Amino acid sequence: MSIAVSGTEFTDTDGVDGLIEMAGSAQCDAVEFWHPKNAVRDGIDAALGKLDRAGLRVACVSTPSQLYGTGEADGVSLLHEAITIAARTGCKRVNTYFGHAPVVDDRRAIAAYAAALAPVLDHAAAEGVVVVLENEFDAFGWDPAGSDVSRRPVALAELCARVGSPWFGLNFDAANFLCAAVSPARDALPLLLPWVRYAHVKDVRRAPAETPPDGWTRYTDHGRAYDTAPLGTGELDWPAIIASLTTAGYDGYLTLEPHCARSILPAETARAAGYVRDVINVHAPSHQ
């Protein structure tokens, strides 16, 4: 397993300089490049050039794309762009999200998503790139009905089986499942392991006070509040999760996204990377 760091921690005006610093803090050689966010300031050529000169590979090209609901057309276009960037950089995966609608109808949603995804997967197959779907919760209040299929492991497994393509898989985000009131280790990972192609690593805990601790982020999902936390101090059993991934043969990236304030990001990234390496040493020594 290899450690990468995510460019989602930065804004449109940051470029990739902070991402390069973050990778240095983690002592890793790979980053999750967010398109278009990480390229807005300097342009795609200059941004990728900076990463290359820093000796950093692209582990995943991530996008804020959704293929279900009103954002489908823009999402498809953005994914095609991301696949082209991934092929250019030698990256093997692009990340996307499901989407949402006013009502919960998993059967209809799965059929609609699979249909919208089909031409994207044709492009992905031609370039040798896997499209990974990240499971989500209602982090931004966009899905009050809870229509996003990816928040329900059983429905998400049905979607993966329906798509049935080697060019489609999952970005398993354990913390996002916890924020969706799902036990990631008990109720999600065992069911979804066959389709896991990528993984995000962060920690969260149910909010214990009126305000989050300094430097950390609070999210609310359908009335439940969660705070991000230093890795290993929240509610997620990362040793068990990494051990399960290892047993299933996963040997890909564990991408850090602490979701903390910029003032503590370098230190927290370094600490999180050390924690993950310690867990891998114990629970997945053959996957280092």
Secondary structure, DSSP 8 states (H G I E B T S, - for coil): -EEEEEGGGS-TTSTTHHHHHHHHHHT-SEEEEETTGGGTTT-HHHHHHHHHHTT-EEEEEEEEEEEESTTHHHHHHHHHHHHHHHHHHT--EEEEEEE--SS--HHHHHHHHHHHHHHHHHHHHHHT-EEEEE----TTSS-TT---GGGSHHHHHHHHHHH--TTEEEEEEHHHHHHTT--IIIIIHHHHGGGEEEEEE-EEEE--SSS--TTB-EEEETTEEEEEE-TTSSS--HHHHHHHHHHTT--SEEEE---B-GGGHHHHHHHHHHHHHHHHHHH-GGG-
